[in-house]
Amino acid sequence: MITEEKGIDLSTIEQVRRQFANIGCAQLNDASQKYTVPFPTTFQNRTRHLKLCGPVYTVNTDNDMLPGLEALNNAPQGFVLFLNNVNERSEALAGDIYVLEAVRRKLGGLVINGAIRDIDDINKLDFPVFSTEVTYVSAKTAVTPATKVPDTVHVGDIVIEPQDWIFGDNDGLLLIKRKYLNAVLQGALYVEQREEELKKEILSGKSMASLTGLDNYLAGKGPLKFDV
């Protein structure tokens, strides 16, 4: 099955999601800091321990719910909606009803650079949601259509384009440009494998000091060698 958005195969989205289930943002970033873009720590996971993964479907809005409704109606299955509120004082751009529709449409998650509400009810829906704010005060207008859907959005110095890939877990949110996705994923899977090997060595009785060569390093006799 091919999604509507320029040939990103839904089976590829599902495959990447399965791979991400065994790693996290930490391993992706460790694998290649050059090709991963960390989001500000203001982006918080609002849905307990759920992970978020998928190509992004992005839209800009100014405290108006209409662009978000347009994006929700047009985002292909498996994609992650990204609502970017350009207004610094964000009202809630989505709540449990919005998220319920995203679940019905089988989207991959929701990220809001701005506020969301109805957190308790959203947590009953088994759908990953990140936002920078939470408020019970809903956006009051649905009047101004989006200039473009999907559209490039800016979060500080971060430029997010449609089909970039976004990953989120309890450690935070991270962006990877589509052309670097496979290389970063493969590197992250290797990092995870090496980390598991190191954990086994520690469980077998080896100390962190011996694994890192700490004594020799402090004595100036060798490098610090703990490197996954």
C-alpha positions in Angstrom: 0.0 0.0 0.0 1.3 3.4 -0.9 0.3 6.5 1.1 -1.0 9.7 -0.5 2.2 11.6 0.3 4.6 11.1 -2.5 5.2 7.4 -2.3 6.1 6.7 1.3 5.2 3.1 1.7 3.0 2.3 4.7 4.8 -1.0 5.2 8.1 1.0 5.5 6.5 3.2 8.2 5.4 0.0 10.1 8.9 -1.5 9.7 10.6 1.6 11.1 8.1 1.6 14.0 9.0 -2.0 14.8 12.7 -1.2 14.8 12.1 1.8 17.0 10.3 -0.4 19.5 13.7 -1.9 20.4 15.7 1.3 20.6 15.0 4.9 21.7 15.9 8.5 21.0 19.1 8.1 23.0 20.4 5.4 20.7 19.4 7.3 17.6 21.3 10.4 18.8 24.3 8.3 19.9 24.4 6.7 16.5 24.8 10.0 14.6 24.6 13.4 16.2 25.4 14.9 12.9 22.2 13.7 11.3 19.8 13.8 14.2 18.1 17.0 15.5 17.0 17.1 19.1 13.9 19.1 19.9 13.8 21.5 22.9 13.0 19.8 26.2 9.8 21.8 26.4 8.3 19.1 24.1 6.9 16.6 26.6 5.4 13.1 26.2 1.8 13.5 27.5 0.9 9.8 27.0 2.9 7.9 29.7 5.2 5.4 28.1 4.0 5.4 24.5 6.6 5.9 21.8 6.0 8.1 18.7 7.4 7.4 15.3 6.6 8.3 11.7 7.0 10.8 8.8 5.6 14.2 9.7 2.6 16.0 8.3 3.1 19.6 9.2 0.9 22.7 9.4 1.2 26.2 10.8 -1.6 28.0 12.8 -2.1 31.1 14.9 -4.3 29.9 17.7 -6.8 28.8 15.1 -8.2 25.3 15.0 -9.0 25.3 11.3 -5.5 24.4 10.0 -5.4 21.6 12.5 -8.7 20.2 11.2 -7.4 20.5 7.6 -4.3 18.6 8.5 -6.2 15.9 10.4 -8.5 15.4 7.4 -5.6 15.1 4.9 -2.8 13.4 6.7 -2.0 9.9 5.3 -2.2 6.8 7.4 0.8 6.3 9.6 2.0 9.9 9.5 2.5 12.0 12.6 0.6 15.3 12.7 2.7 18.3 13.7 0.7 21.4 14.6 2.9 24.5 14.9 1.3 27.4 16.8 3.1 30.6 15.7 1.4 32.4 18.6 3.6 32.5 21.7 0.5 32.3 24.0 -1.0 29.1 22.9 -4.5 28.0 23.6 -5.3 24.3 23.3 -5.3 23.3 19.6 -6.5 19.7 20.3 -8.2 17.6 22.8 -9.6 14.1 23.3 -12.1 14.3 20.4 -9.4 15.5 18.0 -7.1 12.6 19.1 -10.0 10.1 18.8 -10.4 11.1 15.1 -6.6 10.7 14.7 -6.9 7.2 16.1 -9.8 6.4 13.7 -7.7 7.6 10.8 -4.8 5.3 12.0 -2.3 8.2 12.2 1.1 7.7 13.9 0.9 10.3 16.6 0.4 14.0 17.3 2.9 16.7 18.2 1.9 20.2 19.1 4.3 23.1 19.4 1.8 24.7 21.7 -1.0 23.5 24.0 -3.2 20.4 24.3 -5.9 19.5 26.8 -8.0 16.5 28.0 -4.8 14.6 29.0 -6.6 12.1 31.2 -9.0 11.1 28.5 -6.3 11.1 25.8 -4.3 8.6 27.9 -7.2 6.1 27.5 -6.8 6.1 23.7 -3.4 4.4 23.4 -2.1 7.1 21.0 1.2 9.0 21.4 0.9 12.7 22.0 3.6 15.3 22.6 3.2 19.0 23.3 5.0 22.0 24.8 2.1 23.0 26.9 -1.1 21.9 28.5 -4.2 24.1 29.2 -7.9 23.5 29.6 -8.5 26.8 27.6 -9.4 25.8 24.1 -8.6 27.8 21.0 -11.7 30.0 20.3 -11.6 30.3 16.5 -11.7 28.0 13.5 -11.8 30.7 10.9 -8.5 31.1 9.0 -7.5 28.2 6.6 -3.9 27.1 6.5 -1.7 28.8 3.9 -0.5 25.4 2.8 -1.1 21.8 3.9 1.3 20.3 4.6 3.8 23.1 5.1 7.3 23.7 6.3 7.4 24.8 9.9 10.0 26.4 12.1 10.6 25.6 15.8 13.4 28.0 16.8 16.3 27.0 14.5 14.8 23.7 13.6 13.3 23.5 10.1 10.7 20.7 9.8 9.6 19.7 6.3 6.8 17.3 5.3 8.2 13.7 5.2 11.0 14.4 7.7 10.9 11.6 10.3 10.1 12.3 14.0 10.8 10.0 16.9 9.6 10.4 20.5 9.9 8.6 23.8 10.0 9.5 27.5 13.5 11.0 26.9 12.3 13.5 24.4 11.7 14.2 20.7 14.1 13.9 17.8 14.0 14.7 14.0 15.8 12.9 11.2 15.7 14.0 7.6 14.3 11.4 5.3 17.5 10.8 3.3 19.4 9.9 6.5 16.8 7.7 8.1 18.1 4.3 7.1 21.7 5.0 8.0 20.8 6.4 11.4 18.5 3.5 12.2 21.1 0.9 11.3 23.6 2.7 13.5 21.2 2.9 16.4 20.5 -0.8 16.2 24.2 -1.4 16.5 24.4 0.9 19.4 21.6 -0.9 21.1 23.3 -4.3 20.5 26.5 -3.0 22.0 24.7 -1.6 25.0 23.1 -4.9 25.7 26.5 -6.6 25.5 27.9 -4.2 28.1 24.9 -4.7 30.4 25.5 -8.4 30.3 29.1 -7.9 31.2 28.1 -5.7 34.2 25.6 -8.4 35.3 28.3 -11.0 35.0 30.3 -9.1 37.7 32.6 -6.8 35.7 32.8 -3.2 37.0 32.3 0.0 35.1 35.9 0.9 36.1 37.3 -2.2 34.4 35.1 -1.8 31.3 36.2 1.8 30.8 39.8 1.4 31.8 39.2 4.1 34.4 42.4 3.4 36.5 44.7 3.5 33.5 43.0 6.6 32.2 43.4 8.4 35.5 47.0 7.3 35.7 47.7 8.6 32.2 48.4 5.2 30.9 45.6 4.8 28.4 42.3 6.1 26.9 38.9 6.0 28.5 37.5 3.1 26.4 33.9 2.9 27.3 32.4 3.6 23.9 29.4 1.9 22.3 
